[in-house]
Amino acid sequence: MEQVFAPWRIEWVERDGEDAIEGCPFCVLPDRDDDRNSRIVARSDHGFVLLNNYPYNPGHAMVIPERHTGRFNDLTDEELIDHGRLKSRTLDALRAALNPDGFNTGMNLGGGAAGGSIEDHLHTHVVPRWNGDTNFMPVVSDTKVIVEGLDDTYERLHAAFAEMDEATATDPDRAVRLSFDGD
């Protein structure tokens, strides 16, 4: 049996009461008053960026439209543009915060057949990649090591979004009107 020490996960394991998620997590989390504990690093007019609780790599984020739909074709033109801009801003923020060598992005459309665990609320995964991040651990022991805790990643990515928001406030073509709690 493989074993990886991950002390930051205890909060997720022990969650209950108001921390437990009933229903669609992508609908419930944005309505909470605490973006930091919900791991929402940025918001736009029609969506938000959420750190993945089960990251493939440090900085694994998801760009999620606010409206609950599992069909990409159901998004309005305004929602599509917002989603695309928010994905672009997420790539920029991840570059600034984590300096990856590349990215994987994608959507699991079609539910279980496409590999998605949340079928009825579409979202785009944005996974930072580094040269050599597929090392011997996954190959030899079928174990992935995440080298940074979610709270630390949250702080770095949140700060990068905030800096970009200030820098692009006068550029309406790049602005997504991001909002942040706790600032």
C-alpha positions in Angstrom: 0.0 0.0 0.0 1.3 3.4 -0.9 1.3 6.2 1.7 1.8 9.9 1.3 1.8 12.3 4.2 -0.7 15.1 3.5 -1.7 16.9 6.7 -3.5 19.7 5.0 -6.2 17.2 3.9 -7.5 16.7 7.5 -9.8 19.7 7.2 -11.5 18.1 4.2 -11.7 14.7 5.9 -13.2 16.1 9.1 -15.7 18.5 7.5 -19.3 18.3 8.7 -22.2 20.6 9.3 -22.0 23.7 7.2 -18.7 22.5 5.7 -20.4 19.4 4.3 -21.5 19.9 0.7 -25.0 18.7 -0.2 -26.0 19.1 -3.8 -23.8 20.5 -6.6 -20.6 21.8 -5.0 -20.1 24.2 -7.8 -23.5 25.8 -7.0 -23.1 25.7 -3.2 -19.5 26.9 -2.8 -19.9 30.4 -4.4 -22.9 31.2 -2.1 -20.8 30.8 1.0 -19.3 33.9 2.7 -15.7 32.6 2.8 -14.0 32.3 -0.6 -10.7 31.3 1.1 -12.2 28.2 2.8 -14.1 27.4 -0.3 -10.9 27.7 -2.3 -12.4 30.2 -4.7 -9.4 32.4 -5.9 -11.2 34.7 -8.2 -14.7 35.6 -9.6 -16.0 37.2 -12.7 -19.5 38.4 -13.8 -20.5 34.8 -14.8 -18.0 32.5 -13.2 -15.3 31.8 -10.7 -12.0 30.0 -10.4 -11.7 27.2 -7.8 -8.6 25.3 -6.7 -9.1 21.5 -7.1 -9.3 19.7 -3.7 -7.7 16.7 -5.4 -5.0 18.4 -7.6 -3.1 16.6 -10.3 -0.3 19.1 -9.7 0.1 22.2 -7.5 -2.1 25.0 -8.8 -4.7 22.7 -10.5 -7.6 25.1 -10.9 -11.1 24.9 -12.4 -12.8 27.7 -14.3 -16.5 27.3 -13.6 -19.6 29.1 -14.9 -22.0 30.2 -12.2 -25.0 28.9 -14.0 -25.7 25.2 -13.4 -25.5 23.3 -16.6 -23.7 20.2 -17.8 -23.9 21.1 -21.5 -21.3 23.5 -23.0 -23.8 24.4 -25.8 -26.2 25.7 -23.2 -23.9 28.6 -22.3 -24.9 32.0 -23.7 -22.5 34.0 -25.8 -21.9 36.3 -22.8 -21.1 33.3 -20.6 -18.8 31.8 -23.2 -16.8 35.0 -23.5 -16.6 35.4 -19.8 -15.5 31.7 -19.4 -12.8 32.1 -22.1 -11.5 35.4 -20.6 -11.5 33.9 -17.1 -9.6 30.9 -18.4 -7.1 33.2 -20.0 -6.7 35.2 -16.8 -6.2 31.9 -14.9 -3.4 30.9 -17.2 -1.8 34.3 -16.6 -2.2 34.1 -12.8 -0.8 30.6 -12.7 2.2 31.7 -14.8 2.8 34.7 -12.5 2.3 32.7 -9.2 3.9 29.3 -10.0 6.0 29.8 -13.2 5.1 26.4 -14.8 6.7 25.2 -18.0 3.3 24.5 -19.6 -0.4 23.6 -19.0 -3.0 21.0 -19.7 -6.5 22.4 -20.0 -9.7 20.5 -20.7 -13.3 19.7 -20.0 -14.8 16.3 -19.3 -18.1 16.5 -21.3 -20.5 13.6 -21.4 -20.4 12.6 -17.7 -18.9 9.4 -16.6 -18.0 8.3 -20.1 -15.7 11.3 -20.4 -14.1 10.7 -17.0 -15.8 13.5 -15.1 -16.9 13.1 -11.5 -19.2 16.1 -11.5 -21.3 15.5 -14.6 -24.0 18.1 -14.3 -22.0 21.4 -13.9 -19.4 21.9 -16.6 -16.0 23.2 -15.7 -12.6 23.6 -17.4 -9.6 22.1 -15.7 -6.3 24.1 -15.8 -3.3 22.1 -14.7 0.1 23.6 -14.5 2.9 21.3 -15.7 6.7 21.4 -15.2 9.4 19.6 -17.0 10.0 16.4 -15.0 6.8 16.5 -13.0 6.1 13.0 -14.1 8.9 11.5 -12.2 9.6 8.0 -10.8 6.9 8.1 -8.1 3.9 7.7 -10.4 5.8 5.2 -12.6 7.3 3.0 -9.9 4.8 3.3 -7.1 1.6 4.6 -8.7 1.7 7.5 -6.3 1.5 11.2 -7.1 3.3 13.7 -4.8 1.8 17.2 -4.5 4.7 19.4 -3.3 2.7 22.4 -2.0 -0.3 22.6 0.4 -3.6 24.0 -0.9 -3.5 27.0 1.5 -0.1 28.0 0.2 -1.2 27.7 -3.4 -4.3 29.6 -2.7 -2.3 32.5 -1.3 0.1 32.7 -4.2 -2.7 32.4 -6.9 -5.0 34.8 -5.1 -2.2 37.4 -5.0 -1.4 36.9 -8.7 -5.1 37.5 -9.6 -5.2 40.6 -7.5 -2.1 42.0 -9.0 -3.4 41.3 -12.5 -6.7 42.9 -11.6 -5.0 46.1 -10.6 -2.7 46.1 -13.7 -5.6 45.6 -16.2 -8.2 47.9 -14.5 -7.8 50.4 -17.4 -7.7 47.8 -20.2 -11.4 46.9 -20.9 -10.4 44.3 -23.5 -8.5 42.2 -20.8 -10.5 43.1 -17.7 -12.8 40.4 -16.4 -13.9 42.4 -13.3 -12.5 40.0 -10.8 -13.7 40.3 -7.3 -12.1 39.0 -4.1 -13.3 38.5 -0.6 -11.1 39.2 2.5 -9.0 41.9 0.8 
